[in-house]
Amino acid sequence: MSFIPKQHLEIGNYIKYIDEILHKCDKGVEYCKICPNEFVCSELEKDDFGLNGATISDVLTAIQYALNKVPGYLNPGKRNELRDHIKSYINESPLHERKVWENSVLDILLDDKLANPGYKPKAKIGEIRTLLTYNSKISFSTTLKCLCLENATTLGDTRASLSGEIFLNSIMVVNQFVRSRHPDTIILPPTTRIKHRLEEGMADLVPGCKLYDIGLPAALCYYAMLTKQPIPTNIIVTGGLDSHGRALQVEFLDGKIETVLRELHFIDKIIIPKGASWSIPIPDNTKMIEVNTFEQTIQMVFRNDMAI
């Protein structure tokens, strides 16, 4: 299937989705033939953007929804750019609605989540943020969660569950590490009960993604689940893992990094396999941390060595 703008909304590229809506609106708005007091953007296609309509009010509703879904801090430059851009369309909305939009949409850009550089999403046990690329074209971020199931019914929506075969190396490497470091404190569950799953809504995109690229984060969130340690939410991890615990190179790294810089301003550390190359500039407030092995990744994440 082709990648359309509303799928940016579905996979969490919220800023990209908003930018695409505004880009379409910039091509021109006109008076609605049905409702003469409303402006519409004839360039917007409902199926592509998932909108209920193409009026300015519909557009602002979609933008408000997407902004509320942004997971954390947006840098001042992007917030100011969005504020000015969105405000120009608030001024095109019906007069009696303008104050409402200013007190809702524009205020979101100033709330504690988007405007506070210290804000971080809440860390959860056995959950990590990682990166995937769909059809070798569109990169996006998603959360990967590891669960130990008592029975199959505890999984809920099984469509989001990933094939266990993909992560056999990850589970095996973690089990070996745990047996050597925590032989008396951690009881390893049967491998068949270990399940990895992505966020809801990912089922249709998974077949177009190379999931071996997330072997390293899969091992990390499995280990975190076993040790009951939350993974810091200011990091993101990408890369494969072989049966010897060595980190493997990741594909489409430039696109993945661009996703972080555009959508995830609360991420300031990107963990990647050592020797990976990228061609895009990295801002001073973002660290690229290279790791050789799963064990080194554990040290980086859980032993306060992230300044390295």
N, C-alpha and C positions, 0 to 999 in steps of 0.2 A: 504494500500500500504506500501511496505517496505521503510525504510529511506535510501536513497543513498547519496553519497557525494555531488552531484550537488545541492541537496536540502539544504545543508548547505549554499551554495551560494545564493539560492533563499530566505532563511529566514534571512540572515544577519549574519550567523556564518562564517564570512570571514576568520578569522585566522584559524579556524578549517578546513575549506576547503583547505587553502594553506598547512596546516600541513599534510593533508591526501594526497595531490598531492606529496609533497616532500617525504613522507613515501613510497609511491609507487615507486617513482623514485629511492629511496635508494636501492630498491631490484635489481636494475640493469638496465643499458642502453646498447644498442647495435647498431651497424651500421644498418641503414635502407637498406633493400634489393632493394628498388626502387630508393632511392636517396643516393648513397654511401657516400656523404659528410655530411650527416645528421645522428645524433644519435636519436634513438627512445627509449621510455620506453614501452616495450611490456606488462608490468603489468597494464598499464592504459586502462580502458575500456571506450570507448567514451560515452556510454549511462549513465554510472555511474558518470562521471565527467563533462559531458556537453562540452567536448572538440571537436574541429573540426578535430583534429588529435592527434597523440601521439609523434610527434617530439619534441625535446627540445625547438624549437622556439614556437611550439603550447603551450607547458607547460608554458614557460615564458610569453606568451601573456595572458594566463589565470591568472597567478599570478599577473601580472601587473594590470589587470582588478579588481581582488579582492582587492588588496592593495588600489587602488583608491577609493574603496567603503567603506573602514574602516571609521567609523564615527568620530573618534577622536584619541586622544593621545595614543600611545603605549609606555610602559615603556622601558627603555634602554636595559634591559636584553633580552626582547623578540625581540626588533629591531636588536640587535647585533646577536642574534641567527639566525634570519631570513636572515640577511645580509650575514653571512658566509655560510649559507646553500644554499641560492639562488645563491650566487657568484660561488659556486662550479659547478652549472649547466650552468651558463653563460659561464664558461670556456669550457663547452662541446658543446656550440652552434657554428655554422659556424663562422670562423675567422672574416669575414667581418661584422658580426652582433654584435660582442662582445662589442664594444665601445658604440653602440646604446643602448644595454640592460643596460650597466653600467650607462649610462646617463639618463635612464628612470626608470627602476625598482629600482635600488639601490638608486637613488635620491629621490624616493617617500618616502623611509624610513627616509629621513632627512628633509622632507619638513615641513612647519610651522604647518601643521595639526598633523602629526604623531610624530614629535620630540619636540613639544612645550607643556610642561605640563600645561600651562595656556590656551591652546586651548579648547574651548567648542563648540559643535554644536549650531547653532542659536536657541534660544527659540522661540516657536510659541504659539499663544493664543489657549487654549483649547486642547493642545496636550501634551501627557506624554509618557515616555518610561516605558514599563512594561515587564513582563516575562511570558511565557507560556511553557508548556511541551507537546510534541506530543507523543501520544500513550504510555504515562507513561515512555518514554525512553529518548527522545532528548529534552533538554531545549533550548530555544532561546529567544532573546529579539526582541521586536517589538514596534512600536509607536502606541498608541491608541489615536484617535482623536474624539472629540465631535463636532457635527455640529447642528445648528438650521436651518432647511430647510424652505424656503418659499413655495416650492412645490417639488414634488417627482423628478422632472427633474434636480434639482440642485445637486443631489447626485453623478451623473456621473456613474461610474462602481458600480452597486448595489451588485456585488458579494462580495465586501469587507465589506459591511454593516452587522452589527451583529444584531441578533434578539433583538427587544426592550424588550421582556419579561425577558430576562436574567438580564437586568439592571433596572428593575422596582424599586427594593429596593434602588439602587443608586440614581435614579432620585427623588424618594419620600423623602429620607433622606436629599438630598440637598435642595429640595423645602421647607421642614420644617425649615431647618437652615436659608435659605434666608428670609423666612417670619418673622422669629424671630429677625434676625440681620439687614436686609436691607429692611424693609417693604415699605419704601418710595422712594428707589433709584433704585430698580431692578424690572422690570416687567417680570414675569415668562412666558415663551412661553408654548403653549399647549404641553403636553407630547408627542403627536403623531408626533410632528415636531422634537423631539430630536432623533438624530441618532448617534450611535457610530460606528466607522469603524477602521479597521486595515490598515496597509500598503498594497499597491498593491502587488499582488502575494501571498496573504495569503489564498485565497479562498479554495484551495485544502487541506490545512492543518487544517483549523478551525474545521471540524467535528471530528478530532482526538484529540482535546484539550478541557480541562475542563475550560470553560470560566467563571464559577462562581468564579474562583480564581482571577479574575481581577475586582471584584465589587468595591473594594476600589479605585484603579486608575481610574475606570470609573466615580465614583462620583467626584473625584478630578478634572478630566479634564472637567466635566460638570460645576462644580463650577467655574473653571478658565475661561471657555467660557462665563458664565454669567457675571462675574466680570471683564472680559477683562484683566486678569492678566496672563502673561507668566509664566510657571512653570520652575524653574531652571533646566538646563540640566545636572547638576552634580548629580542628584538624580534619583533613580529608585524605583518604588513602586509595591508591590505585596500583594495580600490578598483579601479575600472576605469581604462582608458587609451584615449585616442583616437589617431587617426593623426598628430596633431601633438605627441604626447608629454604632453598635459595629463591630469592625474588627474581621473577622473570619480567622482561620488558613488556611495556604496555603499548598498544597501538593508538593512533590518533591523539597523542598527548597534547598537541597544540590546541585542538578543539576542546579537550577536557579542561585545560588550564583557562581558556577563554570563558568557559562556563562558570568557573569559580570566580574569576575576576568580575564577571558581569552580574551574576546572580547571588553570590555568597560572600558578601563583604565582611561577615563575621568569621570567615575562615582566614586564618593568617599563616597556616602551615600545611603544605601539600607534601605528603609522603609518597615517594616514587621509587622504583628500582634504580639502583646505582648504574650509572652509565647511560641513562635515558637522555635524549636530546630534545630540545625545544627551540623554537625560533622567534617566539614572541617575547616582548619585554616584560619583566616581572617587577612590580612596584616594590619599593623599599620595605613596606610593611608586610610583605608576604615572603615567607621562607620556603624554598624548595629543599626538602630534606631527603637525601638519597640513602637507601638501605640496601644491604647485600642479602640479608637473611630475615627469616621470621623472628629469630631471637633478637636481632638488633632492633627490629620494629617494636618488639615488646619493651625493650629498654628505652626507646625513644618516647613511647606513649605513656608508660606507667612509672618511669623512674625519674621524671622531671629532667630528662636530658634534652628537652625539645629546643633548647637554645643552641645546640650544636649546629 
